[in-house]
Amino acid sequence: MTFALKELTRLLAQDQAVVGSVVAVEGALVRVATERGAVLARVLDAIAAGDRVLIRNGLATKAPVARHIYPV
């Protein structure tokens, strides 16, 4: 059994960053497809549909891209 306050804190606070792909840009908000479903986030950078973003604390920034690609 968990404590109600601890469970509420876990639901409200997002500790981890989520990576996703931008589906639509709506002014200062973007709709991002993530593994958990669609998410609306604020954006500060110039982001277009199809960009990979990192969502942390409700703000979307461009996700880091791998510089080297190794064949497998």
C-alpha positions as CSV (number, residue, x, y, z in Angstrom):
1,M,0.0,0.0,0.0
2,T,1.3,3.5,-0.9
3,F,0.7,6.8,0.8
4,A,-1.7,9.1,-1.0
5,L,0.6,12.1,-0.7
6,K,3.6,10.2,-2.1
7,E,1.5,8.9,-5.0
8,L,0.2,12.4,-5.8
9,T,3.7,13.8,-5.8
10,R,4.8,11.1,-8.2
11,L,1.9,11.9,-10.6
12,L,2.5,15.6,-10.5
13,A,6.3,15.7,-10.8
14,Q,7.9,14.5,-14.0
15,D,11.5,13.6,-13.1
16,Q,12.6,12.1,-16.3
17,A,12.8,13.6,-19.8
18,V,10.7,12.2,-22.6
19,V,11.9,11.9,-26.2
20,G,9.5,12.2,-29.1
21,S,8.8,13.4,-32.6
22,V,7.0,16.7,-33.4
23,V,3.6,16.0,-35.1
24,A,2.2,19.6,-35.3
25,V,3.3,23.1,-34.4
26,E,0.5,25.4,-32.9
27,G,2.1,28.7,-32.2
28,A,4.2,28.4,-29.0
29,L,3.0,24.9,-28.4
30,V,4.0,21.7,-30.2
31,R,2.2,18.3,-30.2
32,V,4.7,15.5,-29.7
33,A,4.3,11.8,-30.3
34,T,6.0,9.9,-27.5
35,E,6.0,6.3,-26.3
36,R,3.3,7.3,-23.8
37,G,1.1,9.0,-26.3
38,A,0.6,12.5,-27.6
39,V,1.9,15.4,-25.5
40,L,1.5,19.2,-25.7
41,A,4.6,21.1,-24.7
42,R,5.9,24.7,-24.9
43,V,8.7,25.5,-27.3
44,L,11.4,28.1,-27.2
45,D,13.5,27.1,-30.2
46,A,12.5,27.0,-33.9
47,I,11.1,23.6,-34.2
48,A,9.3,22.1,-37.3
49,A,7.1,19.0,-37.7
50,G,9.3,15.9,-37.9
51,D,12.0,17.1,-35.5
52,R,13.0,14.9,-32.6
53,V,12.6,16.8,-29.3
54,L,13.4,16.2,-25.6
55,I,10.6,17.2,-23.2
56,R,11.7,18.2,-19.7
57,N,9.4,20.0,-17.3
58,G,6.9,20.9,-20.0
59,L,9.5,22.5,-22.3
60,A,10.5,21.0,-25.6
61,T,14.0,21.4,-27.0
62,K,15.8,19.7,-29.9
63,A,17.0,16.3,-28.9
64,P,20.7,15.5,-29.3
65,V,21.6,13.7,-32.6
66,A,24.2,11.0,-32.9
67,R,27.3,12.2,-34.7
68,H,28.7,8.8,-35.7
69,I,26.8,6.0,-37.2
70,Y,28.3,2.5,-37.0
71,P,27.1,-0.3,-39.3
72,V,25.8,-3.3,-37.5
